[in-house]
Amino acid sequence: MNSPEQRMNEVVALQRELESAGYVAEPALAAALLLMLDLGRPLLVEGDAGVGKTEIAKALATVRGAKLIRLQCYEGLDVHAAMYEWNYQRQLLAIKLLEHDERPAALKEQDIFSERYLLKRPLLEAISCAEPPVLLIDEVDRADEAFEAYLLELLSEFQITIPELGTLSAVTRPLVVITSNGTRELSDALRRRCLYQYIDYPDFDKELAIVEIKAPHAAGQFARQVVEFVQSVRRMELQKKPGIAETLDWTAALLRMGISVIDDDGAERILETLSALVKTRGDREGFTREVVARIAAAC
Amino acid sequence: MNAAAAVIDAPGALLRSRLTGFAGFLRANGYGVGGADSVRVLETGVKTGILDQQVLRWSLKALLCGRGDEWRRFDALFDAYFLPPNKKVFVESVATQPRESAGGLRDSGESDDGAGAAAGSADDGSAARHGASREELLAHTDFSELHHPDQVRDIEALMRLFARRLKRLHLRREARSHRGRRLDLQGTIRNSVACGGTPFRLAFRQRRRVRPRLVLLLDVSRSMSPYSFFYLRLARALSGELADVHCFIFHTRITGVGEALRDPDPWRSQERLHLLAAGWGGGTRIGECLRDFNRDHASRLVHSRTGVVVVSDGYDTGEPKVLAEALAGLRRRARRIVWLNPLLGQPGFSPVSRGMQAALPHLDLLAPGGDLESIERVIPKIIEVLR
């Protein structure tokens, strides 16, 4: 049994490692990642778009020095695109070449349905790596329920059955990170099998830390103002709230425009950069010069 | 369970029972936690150490939560369970709030079972919770006629028909199939491998079948009361036929009734509906209800294949502007919005109420729907619109 201090130290250490990989993680997330390594369970991450769900997997891969394998889900994603497919063209070519071969038919068949002719898609690739990779299953809610069932089988058994070849078991267990945007309710079975993490929009300190890491050109006071401004924008009634990526884009846009201080005098020029921050027409109409000046003055 | 047995020996007996009890405590608070989870809680406790409160909290949070609302309630529940009593004062009021409201319902003579379900209804815990404050228990919406046997049969037959037609809708996206309209080259080559490269067996691609998701928003205000039983029966029959139907009732506020409708026991279903709608005051705030729906549920439920069906007479006591904005917001997410107005079929009625006027520009179809016959007539139109 670990002593509690030891575990806390591990959490803090992982947090530091993640930060040096460019990801500012809350201690709760670091603790969940440690638990994920302990229990070998996938981590299901939910939260609004743009809060850095996908980045978790990338940072984890960097920290562990592992390969990142990404499966982007979409409506209509099927086994052939996600797990494996036979390379039919090459198989046919092989058949033609083998026509004059003297070997018995069974052997030839074995040859044709061997791994050489198998196209590995992300899921199969993930379980056949020699070193445990990080498998990112992105936006799982976009795939259909049927695919979710396939996924469940994979996540519980870590093996894939290919009729012509037999069952392939995982060489090593990948670290699985699943993200969901909530466009569809996920099945309880999937939720039960995963550890869970809900990521909210970052608070001021966390976002400031992120901006300082990702946009080192933004000097201290300016970075604070930028983050303050974005935090105020998020508190407004918007159709689409800006995520962290938008904050970084906007910071870059401001720097590019040569703006290095946010105040109500510069509202005109800030308005010109807002396309990096506000992304729907309805929201954009809400940002008049006065509104921007008011928010900027408060920063 | 061997691992579990080994684990169980580790911490002291008191701590052990305290830890295993936590899963049950969460279950009682409406979490989707299973029996096996208490063992995992123990394992986690051993892994992370139980003395550091923060680490244990973060670890158990990741382990036991399954969705956003559970995530947000977790900290208060954790504190209420694990913190010593003298530190508990603040959080306890938060943690026990659902129970109190359940108690309030029980006082009014409702069954224990139903009250628990209403307070912890998975679809809409929060709305159900504030739907149960004491002073509002006076007014009741009566769903007692929900299960008249003869009508139920007709409705179920009609809804089966509707569901069957919905199931036949096709998407433009294609998938491999044995028959179809277009040749699938990749599949044909794959089939020909067995015949040494001669394409004997052709493979096709066909448009994928897909069932659109339906979201029903039923007005159960007093002016709608002659029709609301009828529509709830429709909704119950439809939920039985299709998996992807989500039903909400609204009046002065909106709440999800999917769980209650799907209850296999018709009497308990009725009881639960009763509880959900109990205590709603007068006046219909369609606009505000739809706005709340947009805020709380739309991002989860409404996507580009969703048909939203609003059933209401359009007598809105709120601002028409709010209704128009809410519908416009919904329109951006949903595929189609159909509005059924039971009064529309009546001779001499025209939709001139301010609410209806505000709604009209945002609708794909406004149709009458006062009785079974008119519903039957309108079904082909709805399907046409959903296509």
Interface residues (C-beta under 8 A of the other chain):
Chain A: M1 N2 S3 P4 E5 Q6 R7 M8 V11 P27 A28 A30 A31 A32 L34 L35 M36 D38 L39 L43 E46 E75 G76 D78 W86 Y88 Q89 Q91 L92 I95 K96 E99 I112 G182 T183 R184 E185 D188 R191 R192 L195 Y196 Q197 Y198 Q239
Chain B: A10 P11 G32 G34 R40 E43 T44 V46 K47 T48 G49 I50 L51 D52 Q54 V55 R57 W58 S59 K61 A62 L63 L64 C65 G66 R67 G68 E70 W71 R72 R173 A175 Q186 I189 R190 S192 V193 G196 G197 R208 S299 R300 L301 H303 G329 R332
